[in-house]
């Protein structure tokens, strides 16, 4: 997870993002953020590596923090498949 200092978080917490109503809108929003990063850092290997690394680590942390516990709850509710 991107554990940044509290004062750095405040800048991002004050930004109002539009509510997304579909996976397509979520994908569009994430893509625009990545495009902005490329605009600010240049199109080069390091920038592309930064973006893919951030996306992959975000995915893994999201799975670890939200998806896995959700799945564990559903296993308890409905029984395991295995």
Secondary structure, DSSP 8 states (H G I E B T S, - for coil): -----HHHHHHHHT-------SHHHHHHHHHHHHHHHHHHH-SSHHHHHHHHHHHHHHHHHHIIIIIHHHHHHHHHHH----
